[in-house]
Amino acid sequence: MPRTPLLHPTRPGSPGSRRRLGLLRSLPACVGLALALIGWAVAAAPAARAAAAPVNFYVSPTGSDSNAGTSASAPFQTLARAQTAVRAVDQATSGEITVNLAGGDYRLSQPLTLTAADSSTGTAGDIWWKAEAGAQPVVSGGVQVTGWTLANAASGIWSAPAPAGLTDTRQLYVNGVRAQRATGALPITVTQTATGYTTAAGDPMASWPNQSHIEFVYKGGLGAWTEPRCPVASITSTTITMAQPCWANSTERVLRTDGSGRTVELVGRQSITEAPTSVENAYPLLTTPGQWYLNTATHTVYYLPLSGQNLATADVEAPVLQTLLTSDGNPSAEVHGIIFQGIQFSYAGYTVPDTTTGFSEIQATYTISGTGGYATQGLCTFVSGGTCPYGNWTKMPGNIDLTYDHNIHFDHDYFVHLGAAGLDLGDGSQGDTVTACVFTDISGNGLDVGGVDLNEPTTVQATTGTVVKDSHFYNTSVEYQGGVAIDVGYVQDSTFLNNQINNVPYTGISVGWGGWPDKVKLPAEPNSSQGNAFTDNLIYDHMSVLADGGAIYTNGITGSTLANGEHITGNLIHDQISPTGHGIYTDNGSSYITVTGNAEYDIAADVWGSKHTNYTLDNGTDDPLQIEDNYWTNGPAAYNADSVLIANNTNITAADQIPASIVAAAGVQSPYTSILSWTPAE
């Protein structure tokens, strides 16, 4: 609200004083008129409030779309019917609009797609989609697998026909628990070739069924932080032919010609060179209770039950949809003003890695894709025909995927049993919030904010003003283990506050992109990132599978000054498992970063690393960093030169030497702590 300007003093007898005297003489009349207007407004207010009565719709899996949907006793059945009802409301005259969801499964046949027509346009505030008190509604993209019979009495394997619509899946859930896809060791020694492998005569895999859906997994295959996966094309007694383009994209990455020995993409290795660390999705590997296999040729699901499981009564779910909730991505008519509260999003998949594209990972689940992708994708001016901007590799989608939206709010929502990234707030997402949410049992990244396809976006394209707070991320990246709990691309003025991240296979929070050219003394990719803060987060038991990451990892330029660059403040980090990497990791090209007031202990790697020559300015200095007032074990020595300040840090030998104020402020805070004991609906 604008402040009322102060009246300036005037001289007696001046025109200003005469005008003021006239105003004072007219004051009684003005007061009388004002009181009359107030009385009219008070009298009119009840009528205005009555005209703006709140609008409620009710939905239940046991309801009917032929119902009026305006009472809990006569609810709609589907979210699509509720969406139609909301769009029909005259928001110019209505009060607050709420869609109330009863408990149970809302099985989608297609994604719920938001457009500008679903937005708040009146004066009544945001539109709510919320759970009824005490209810656990589940928005599901899955189908139940039923009709189980004993297929092999000797091995205890059961089978069921794949239900209608289930043509492929990488996930299966039994009584709300993710089952392991059939997996095992490579059963024969292999020699790598340009097209795959040769083997000794008599390769047992030659007789395995459905060979084009067998998948080879390479832990650390394209760098210690990666886990690429490629499907097999065919197997004979002496030859394994791998699927293209996955194989070429994973073994033919272009080398630079400057003698550096590095790839043109500058991130990782030129090629997978080791044998697969494991094999997945083959019936002969189905030997361990709790594992499953889908034969897409015969449309049959196989499962080896755990002790005590009864498939006659078990709830077995397989994802069919890839997307549960999305926006139409229209930058000229954005979705806005919607709150989702108390909703569980579950049972959506992602099957692109089952195709010949595979999963040729670069970092943080970004991949090279497409025929010839290894030679051009994201290589921009480094090669003839390179696509721009540099580093624009293929992003794994979110099962909840929003672009060109603003003021979308997720409050006490739950992202669980998902086969891609959980939630993606992509290009053009502005002013969104994620509060007191839970992200767990997700195949890829838990939460993506922004992307790397628009390094210098327009005002409309920018991802900005996101707030992620008091949320719990755990057991994410359970399938694509190079994923991260929170991935932040080219993003502006966003805050990540009081979150808890634990039990993840790689990095906790990954920030930024495009800094790798400094490996060959070239400038980092210019980008719009600025004003992002990572504050008072609790991160522990991370880096349990892969290496060369950290609790908070940054790559590339984060601002233009220390004031508007990235701020990493007040975070409590402990029990980082891998000895390779850093607790707080300022990697290639990381610049204009302030690291202050954090605490670290029981870090198997260095607590911080490291500074880099500033090839963007190329003036003989380092990328600007300010590292002060941290408490950590075996921290770096004091330093003040070349735009890097390391000062006033305290080396500790035990956790109890950390100030209580840092410990108390880190992680999920009251009144949100109940999410730490939340359990999903089955």
C-alpha positions in Angstrom: 0.0 0.0 0.0 1.4 3.5 -0.8 2.4 5.5 2.2 0.4 8.8 2.7 2.8 11.7 2.0 3.7 14.0 4.9 2.4 17.6 4.6 5.2 20.0 4.3 5.2 23.1 6.6 4.1 26.4 5.0 4.5 30.1 6.0 1.6 31.9 7.6 -0.4 33.8 5.0 1.1 31.8 2.1 -1.2 30.3 -0.6 -0.5 26.9 1.0 -1.6 28.1 4.4 -4.8 29.6 3.0 -5.6 26.4 1.1 -5.1 24.4 4.3 -7.3 26.7 6.3 -10.1 26.2 3.7 -9.6 22.4 4.0 -9.9 22.6 7.8 -13.1 24.7 7.6 -14.6 22.1 5.3 -13.6 19.2 7.5 -16.9 18.7 9.4 -18.8 18.3 6.1 -16.2 15.9 4.8 -16.4 13.9 8.0 -20.2 13.7 7.8 -20.0 12.5 4.2 -17.4 9.9 5.2 -19.6 8.6 8.0 -22.5 8.3 5.7 -20.5 6.4 3.2 -19.2 4.1 5.9 -22.7 3.4 7.1 -23.8 2.5 3.5 -20.8 0.2 3.1 -21.6 -1.6 6.4 -25.2 -2.0 5.4 -24.2 -3.3 2.0 -21.5 -5.7 3.2 -23.8 -8.6 4.2 -25.3 -8.6 0.8 -21.9 -8.5 -0.9 -20.8 -11.4 1.2 -23.9 -13.4 0.4 -23.3 -12.8 -3.3 -19.8 -14.1 -2.9 -20.6 -17.3 -1.1 -17.9 -20.0 -1.2 -18.4 -22.7 -3.8 -17.7 -26.3 -2.9 -17.5 -29.4 -5.0 -17.1 -33.0 -3.7 -15.5 -36.0 -5.3 -15.3 -39.6 -4.2 -14.2 -42.8 -6.0 -17.6 -44.2 -5.0 -19.5 -41.2 -6.3 -21.1 -40.6 -9.7 -20.4 -38.0 -12.4 -24.2 -37.7 -12.8 -24.4 -36.4 -9.3 -24.6 -32.6 -8.6 -21.3 -32.9 -6.8 -22.2 -30.0 -4.5 -22.4 -32.1 -1.3 -20.5 -34.9 0.3 -23.6 -37.1 0.1 -23.8 -36.7 -3.7 -20.2 -36.4 -4.9 -18.7 -36.6 -8.4 -16.6 -39.7 -9.1 -13.8 -38.3 -11.3 -11.4 -35.4 -11.1 -12.2 -34.6 -14.8 -15.9 -34.0 -13.9 -14.8 -31.7 -11.0 -12.5 -29.8 -13.3 -15.4 -29.2 -15.7 -17.6 -27.9 -12.8 -14.9 -25.5 -11.6 -14.5 -24.1 -15.1 -18.3 -23.4 -15.2 -18.2 -21.2 -12.1 -18.6 -17.5 -12.6 -15.6 -16.3 -10.6 -16.6 -12.7 -10.9 -19.4 -13.3 -8.4 -18.4 -16.4 -6.6 -16.5 -16.8 -3.4 -13.6 -19.2 -2.8 -13.8 -22.4 -4.9 -12.8 -25.7 -3.3 -12.7 -29.2 -4.7 -13.0 -31.6 -1.7 -11.5 -35.1 -2.3 -12.6 -38.1 -0.2 -10.2 -40.8 0.5 -9.5 -43.6 -2.0 -7.9 -44.1 -5.5 -8.7 -41.7 -8.3 -7.6 -43.8 -11.3 -6.8 -41.6 -14.3 -7.2 -42.7 -17.9 -5.4 -39.6 -19.1 -3.4 -36.9 -17.4 -5.3 -34.1 -15.6 -4.2 -31.2 -17.8 -4.5 -27.6 -16.4 -5.1 -24.6 -18.7 -5.8 -21.0 -18.1 -9.5 -22.0 -17.7 -8.6 -23.8 -14.5 -7.0 -20.7 -13.0 -8.2 -18.3 -10.3 -9.6 -15.2 -12.1 -11.9 -13.6 -9.6 -11.4 -11.8 -6.2 -12.0 -14.9 -4.0 -8.4 -16.1 -4.1 -6.8 -19.3 -5.2 -8.7 -22.4 -6.2 -8.3 -25.3 -3.9 -8.0 -29.0 -4.7 -7.8 -30.6 -1.2 -8.3 -33.7 0.8 -11.2 -33.8 3.1 -10.3 -33.8 6.8 -8.6 -37.1 7.7 -8.8 -38.4 4.1 -5.9 -39.8 2.0 -6.9 -39.3 -1.7 -4.5 -41.0 -4.2 -4.3 -39.7 -7.7 -3.2 -42.8 -9.6 -2.0 -43.6 -13.0 -1.9 -47.3 -12.3 -3.9 -50.4 -12.9 -4.4 -53.4 -10.7 -2.9 -56.7 -11.9 -5.2 -59.5 -11.0 -5.9 -63.1 -12.0 -2.8 -64.6 -10.5 -2.1 -68.3 -10.9 0.9 -70.5 -10.0 3.0 -70.7 -13.1 5.9 -72.8 -11.8 5.3 -74.9 -8.7 9.0 -75.8 -8.4 10.2 -72.2 -8.3 7.2 -70.6 -6.7 6.7 -68.2 -9.6 3.2 -66.8 -10.2 1.8 -65.2 -13.3 -1.0 -62.9 -14.4 -2.2 -61.5 -17.7 -1.2 -57.9 -18.2 -4.3 -55.8 -17.9 -5.7 -53.8 -20.7 -3.6 -50.7 -21.4 -0.4 -52.2 -19.8 1.9 -52.6 -22.7 5.1 -51.9 -20.8 6.3 -50.9 -17.3 9.5 -50.7 -15.3 7.8 -50.7 -11.9 5.4 -53.1 -10.0 4.1 -52.4 -6.5 2.8 -55.1 -4.2 0.7 -53.9 -1.2 2.2 -50.4 -1.6 5.9 -51.6 -1.8 8.0 -51.4 -4.9 9.1 -54.8 -6.1 12.5 -55.3 -7.6 12.6 -56.0 -11.4 14.3 -59.3 -12.0 18.1 -58.7 -11.8 21.3 -60.6 -11.6 24.9 -60.8 -12.7 26.1 -61.1 -16.3 26.3 -64.9 -16.7 29.3 -65.0 -19.1 32.5 -63.2 -19.8 32.2 -60.6 -22.6 34.5 -58.7 -24.9 33.3 -55.3 -26.1 33.0 -54.4 -29.8 31.7 -51.5 -31.8 28.2 -52.9 -31.8 28.1 -54.7 -28.4 30.0 -57.8 -27.2 31.3 -61.1 -28.3 31.2 -64.1 -26.0 32.5 -67.7 -25.8 30.3 -70.2 -27.6 27.3 -71.2 -25.7 26.1 -67.9 -24.2 23.2 -69.0 -22.0 21.5 -65.7 -22.7 21.0 -66.8 -26.4 18.0 -68.8 -25.2 16.5 -66.1 -23.0 13.1 -64.9 -24.2 12.1 -61.3 -25.1 15.7 -60.3 -25.7 15.0 -56.8 -26.9 13.7 -56.0 -23.4 16.8 -57.3 -21.6 18.8 -54.3 -20.1 22.4 -54.0 -19.2 23.3 -51.7 -16.3 26.6 -49.9 -15.8 27.2 -48.5 -12.4 29.8 -45.7 -12.8 29.8 -46.5 -16.5 30.2 -42.9 -17.8 31.7 -41.3 -14.7 31.5 -42.2 -11.0 28.3 -40.2 -10.7 26.5 -42.0 -13.5 24.6 -45.3 -14.0 23.7 -45.6 -17.7 21.5 -48.4 -19.0 21.2 -49.8 -22.5 18.8 -52.4 -23.9 20.0 -55.4 -25.8 18.9 -55.8 -29.5 19.7 -59.5 -29.9 21.8 -62.3 -28.6 23.3 -65.3 -30.4 25.6 -68.0 -29.0 28.6 -65.8 -29.6 27.4 -62.2 -30.2 25.4 -59.7 -28.2 24.2 -56.8 -30.3 23.2 -53.7 -28.3 20.3 -51.4 -29.2 20.9 -48.2 -31.1 21.2 -45.3 -30.6 21.8 -46.0 -26.9 25.0 -47.9 -27.6 26.5 -45.3 -29.8 25.5 -42.5 -27.5 27.2 -44.4 -24.7 30.4 -45.5 -26.5 31.2 -42.9 -29.2 31.2 -39.6 -27.5 33.3 -37.2 -29.4 36.8 -36.4 -28.2 38.3 -33.0 -28.3 41.3 -32.4 -30.7 43.3 -30.1 -28.4 45.2 -32.9 -26.7 43.3 -32.6 -23.5 42.0 -36.2 -23.7 38.5 -34.9 -22.8 35.2 -35.3 -24.5 33.7 -32.4 -26.3 30.8 -32.5 -23.9 33.4 -32.1 -21.1 31.4 -33.8 -18.4 32.4 -37.5 -18.4 34.0 -40.3 -20.2 34.0 -41.1 -23.9 32.7 -44.6 -23.6 31.5 -47.3 -21.4 34.4 -49.7 -21.2 33.6 -52.2 -18.4 31.3 -55.1 -18.6 27.7 -54.6 -17.3 27.6 -54.5 -13.5 24.2 -56.2 -13.7 21.5 -57.4 -16.1 17.8 -56.7 -15.7 14.4 -57.8 -17.0 15.0 -61.4 -18.0 12.8 -64.3 -16.9 15.8 -66.6 -16.0 16.9 -63.9 -13.5 13.6 -64.3 -11.6 15.1 -66.3 -8.7 14.8 -64.0 -5.6 11.5 -63.5 -3.7 10.1 -60.0 -4.2 11.2 -59.8 -7.8 9.0 -59.6 -11.0 9.3 -59.8 -14.7 7.1 -58.6 -17.6 7.1 -60.5 -20.9 5.9 -57.8 -23.3 5.7 -60.3 -26.1 3.2 -62.6 -24.3 1.7 -59.8 -22.2 2.3 -61.7 -19.0 3.5 -60.5 -15.6 5.5 -62.9 -13.4 6.2 -62.5 -9.7 8.0 -64.5 -7.1 6.2 -63.7 -3.8 7.8 -62.9 -0.5 7.1 -65.2 2.3 3.6 -64.7 3.6 2.3 -62.8 0.5 -1.0 -64.0 -0.8 -1.6 -62.9 -4.4 -5.2 -63.7 -4.2 -5.7 -60.8 -1.8 -2.7 -58.6 -2.5 -3.1 -55.2 -4.2 -0.7 -55.4 -7.2 -0.3 -52.1 -9.1 1.5 -51.3 -12.3 1.8 -47.7 -13.7 0.2 -47.1 -17.1 0.3 -43.3 -17.4 3.6 -41.3 -17.5 1.9 -38.0 -16.4 -0.6 -37.5 -13.7 -0.9 -33.7 -13.6 0.4 -31.3 -16.1 -0.2 -27.8 -17.6 -0.7 -27.1 -21.3 2.5 -25.0 -21.4 0.9 -21.9 -23.0 3.1 -18.9 -22.3 0.4 -16.5 -23.5 -2.3 -18.0 -21.2 -0.6 -19.3 -18.1 -2.1 -21.5 -15.4 -2.2 -19.7 -12.1 -3.7 -19.5 -8.6 -4.2 -23.1 -7.7 -3.5 -24.9 -4.4 -3.2 -28.7 -4.1 -3.4 -29.9 -0.5 -3.2 -33.3 1.2 -3.1 -35.3 -2.1 -0.9 -38.4 -2.8 0.4 -38.7 -6.4 1.3 -42.3 -7.2 1.7 -45.0 -9.8 3.0 -43.2 -12.9 5.8 -44.6 -15.0 8.4 -43.8 -17.6 9.3 -46.3 -20.3 11.6 -44.4 -22.7 14.7 -46.3 -21.2 13.0 -49.6 -22.4 13.2 -48.3 -26.0 16.3 -48.3 -28.1 16.9 -44.8 -26.7 17.9 -46.4 -23.4 19.4 -44.2 -20.7 22.8 -42.7 -21.8 23.4 -40.6 -18.7 25.4 -37.4 -18.5 24.6 -36.2 -14.9 21.7 -36.0 -12.6 19.5 -38.1 -15.0 20.1 -35.8 -17.9 20.9 -38.0 -20.9 22.1 -38.0 -24.5 19.3 -39.2 -26.8 18.5 -39.6 -30.5 20.4 -41.0 -33.4 23.8 -39.3 -33.6 23.1 -37.5 -30.3 26.6 -38.2 -29.1 28.0 -36.1 -32.0 25.8 -33.0 -31.7 23.4 -32.8 -28.8 24.2 -29.9 -26.5 27.6 -29.4 -28.1 26.7 -26.0 -29.6 29.6 -24.2 -31.1 32.1 -26.9 -30.1 31.3 -28.9 -33.2 29.8 -28.3 -36.5 26.0 -28.9 -36.3 26.0 -28.8 -32.5 22.7 -28.0 -30.9 22.5 -25.1 -28.4 22.7 -24.0 -25.7 25.8 -25.9 -24.6 24.7 -28.6 -22.1 21.1 -28.9 -23.3 20.8 -32.6 -22.9 17.6 -34.6 -22.5 15.8 -34.0 -19.2 13.8 -36.8 -17.6 10.2 -35.7 -17.3 8.3 -35.3 -14.1 5.3 -37.4 -13.4 3.7 -34.1 -12.2 5.0 -31.7 -14.8 4.2 -28.0 -15.0 5.5 -25.3 -17.3 4.4 -21.7 -17.9 2.4 -21.3 -14.7 2.5 -19.1 -11.7 1.4 -19.2 -8.1 0.8 -22.9 -8.1 1.1 -24.2 -4.5 1.7 -27.8 -3.2 0.9 -28.0 0.5 1.2 -31.3 2.4 1.2 -33.3 -0.8 2.9 -36.6 -1.2 4.9 -37.8 -4.3 5.5 -41.5 -3.9 5.7 -44.7 -6.1 6.7 -42.8 -9.2 8.8 -43.9 -12.2 10.3 -40.7 -13.5 11.1 -37.5 -11.6 8.5 -36.7 -9.0 7.5 -33.1 -9.5 9.0 -30.8 -12.2 8.4 -27.0 -12.0 9.8 -26.3 -15.5 10.3 -23.4 -17.8 8.1 -20.4 -17.0 7.1 -21.6 -13.6 7.0 -18.5 -11.4 6.0 -17.9 -7.8 5.3 -21.6 -7.1 5.6 -23.1 -3.6 6.2 -26.6 -2.2 5.5 -26.7 1.5 5.5 -29.7 3.9 5.5 -32.2 1.1 7.0 -35.7 1.0 9.0 -37.1 -1.8 9.9 -40.8 -1.6 10.1 -44.1 -3.6 10.7 -42.1 -6.8 12.8 -43.6 -9.7 14.5 -40.4 -10.7 15.0 -37.0 -9.2 12.6 -36.1 -6.4 12.0 -32.4 -7.4 13.2 -30.6 -10.5 13.0 -26.8 -10.5 13.9 -25.2 -13.9 15.8 -26.7 -16.7 18.9 -26.2 -18.8 17.3 -25.7 -22.2 17.0 -21.9 -21.7 20.2 -20.4 -20.4 19.1 -16.8 -21.0 15.3 -16.9 -20.9 12.9 -14.1 -21.5 10.9 -12.7 -18.6 8.0 -15.1 -19.4 10.3 -18.1 -19.9 12.2 -17.7 -16.6 11.8 -20.0 -13.7 11.7 -17.7 -10.7 10.4 -17.1 -7.2 10.1 -20.8 -6.2 10.0 -21.6 -2.5 10.5 -25.1 -1.3 10.3 -25.4 2.4 9.8 -27.8 5.3 9.6 -30.9 3.0 11.1 -34.4 3.4 13.0 -36.1 0.6 14.2 -39.7 1.2 14.7 -42.8 -0.8 14.6 -40.9 -4.0 16.4 -42.0 -7.2 15.8 -45.6 -6.3 16.1 -46.8 -10.0 18.2 -44.1 -11.7 20.8 -43.8 -9.0 22.6 -40.9 -10.5 19.6 -38.8 -9.7 19.3 -36.2 -6.9 16.7 -35.3 -4.4 16.4 -31.7 -5.6 17.7 -30.6 -9.0 17.9 -26.8 -9.7 18.6 -25.7 -13.2 18.9 -22.1 -14.5 16.7 -20.5 -11.8 16.2 -17.1 -10.3 15.4 -15.7 -6.9 14.3 -19.0 -5.3 14.6 -20.3 -1.8 15.1 -23.9 -0.5 14.6 -23.7 3.2 14.3 -26.2 6.2 14.1 -29.3 4.1 15.3 -32.8 5.2 17.1 -35.0 2.7 18.3 -38.4 3.8 19.0 -41.9 2.4 19.7 -41.0 -1.2 22.2 -42.8 -3.5 23.9 -39.7 -4.9 23.8 -35.9 -4.3 21.2 -34.2 -2.1 20.8 -30.9 -3.9 22.3 -30.2 -7.3 22.4 -26.5 -8.5 23.3 -25.0 -11.8 24.8 -26.2 -15.0 27.3 -25.4 -17.8 30.5 -24.8 -15.9 32.5 -27.7 -17.4 34.3 -25.7 -20.1 36.7 -24.5 -17.4 38.3 -27.9 -17.7 39.8 -26.7 -20.9 40.3 -23.1 -19.8 37.2 -21.8 -21.5 34.4 -19.6 -20.1 31.4 -21.2 -18.4 28.1 -21.1 -20.2 26.4 -17.7 -19.6 23.1 -18.0 -17.8 20.4 -16.1 -16.0 20.8 -17.8 -12.6 20.8 -15.4 -9.6 19.4 -14.9 -6.1 19.0 -18.5 -5.1 19.3 -19.5 -1.4 19.8 -22.9 0.3 19.2 -22.3 3.9 18.8 -24.4 7.1 18.5 -27.8 5.3 19.3 -31.0 7.1 21.1 -33.5 4.8 22.5 -36.9 5.8 23.1 -40.5 4.7 23.6 -39.4 1.1 26.1 -40.6 -1.5 25.4 -44.2 -0.6 25.9 -45.7 -4.1 27.6 -43.4 -6.5 30.5 -41.0 -6.1 31.9 -37.5 -6.9 28.9 -35.5 -5.6 27.9 -33.9 -2.3 25.2 -32.8 0.0 24.9 -29.5 -2.0 26.6 -29.6 -5.4 26.9 -26.5 -7.6 28.1 -26.2 -11.2 28.4 -23.0 -13.3 27.7 -19.3 -12.8 25.2 -18.5 -10.1 24.9 -14.7 -10.3 26.9 -11.6 -11.2 28.1 -10.6 -7.7 28.4 -12.2 -4.4 25.3 -10.3 -3.3 23.0 -11.8 -5.9 24.8 -15.1 -6.3 24.0 -18.4 -4.6 23.9 -18.4 -0.8 24.4 -21.7 1.1 23.7 -20.9 4.7 22.9 -22.7 8.0 22.8 -26.2 6.6 23.5 -29.2 8.8 25.2 -32.0 6.9 26.5 -35.3 8.2 27.2 -38.9 7.3 28.2 -38.5 3.7 29.0 -42.0 2.7 31.2 -41.9 -0.4 34.8 -40.9 0.1 34.9 -39.2 -3.3 33.4 -35.7 -3.6 32.8 -32.9 -1.1 30.2 -32.1 1.5 29.6 -28.7 0.0 30.8 -29.0 -3.6 31.6 -25.9 -5.7 32.5 -27.7 -9.0 33.5 -26.4 -12.4 32.8 -22.7 -13.1 31.0 -22.2 -9.8 31.1 -18.5 -9.1 29.7 -15.8 -6.8 28.8 -18.3 -4.1 28.6 -17.5 -0.4 29.0 -20.5 2.0 28.4 -19.4 5.6 27.2 -20.6 8.9 27.0 -24.3 7.9 28.0 -27.3 9.9 29.4 -30.7 8.8 30.6 -33.8 10.5 31.2 -37.5 9.6 31.9 -36.6 6.0 33.9 -39.4 4.3 35.1 -36.8 1.7 36.4 -33.3 2.1 33.9 -30.9 3.7 34.3 -28.4 0.9 35.8 -28.2 -2.5 37.0 -26.4 -4.5 38.1 -23.1 -6.1 38.6 -22.8 -9.8 40.4 -20.4 -12.1 37.9 -17.8 -13.5 38.1 -18.4 -17.2 34.9 -16.4 -17.7 36.6 -13.1 -16.8 40.0 -14.6 -17.7 41.8 -12.0 -15.6 44.0 -14.3 -13.5 41.6 -14.5 -10.6 39.5 -17.4 -9.4 35.7 -17.8 -9.5 34.5 -15.5 -6.6 33.7 -17.4 -3.4 33.1 -16.4 0.2 33.5 -19.1 2.8 33.1 -18.0 6.4 31.9 -19.0 9.8 31.3 -22.6 9.1 31.8 -25.5 11.6 33.3 -28.6 10.1 35.9 -31.4 10.5 39.2 -30.8 8.7 38.1 -27.8 6.8 40.3 -25.7 4.5 42.9 -23.3 5.7 42.3 -19.6 5.8 42.8 -17.9 2.4 42.2 -14.5 1.0 43.4 -14.0 -2.6 42.2 -13.9 -6.2 38.5 -13.3 -5.3 38.3 -16.2 -2.9 37.9 -15.6 0.9 38.1 -18.4 3.4 38.0 -17.1 6.9 36.7 -17.5 10.5 35.8 -21.2 10.1 36.0 -23.5 13.0 37.4 -27.0 12.8 35.6 -29.4 15.2 36.2 -32.9 16.3 32.7 -33.9 17.4 29.1 -33.1 16.6 28.4 -31.6 20.0 30.8 -28.7 19.2 28.3 -27.4 16.6 26.3 -24.4 18.0 22.9 -25.5 19.1 21.3 -22.7 17.1 22.5 -24.3 13.8 21.3 -27.7 14.9 17.9 -26.4 16.0 17.3 -24.4 12.9 18.1 -27.1 10.4 15.5 -29.4 8.8 11.7 -29.4 9.0 10.4 -27.0 11.6 7.2 -26.8 13.6 4.3 -26.9 12.8 5.3 -29.2 9.9 7.3 -32.0 11.7 4.4 -34.5 11.5 5.4 -35.1 7.8 8.5 -36.9 9.1 6.3 -39.8 10.3 3.9 -39.8 7.3 3.1 -43.1 5.6 1.6 -43.6 2.2 -1.9 -44.9 1.5 -1.6 -48.4 0.1 
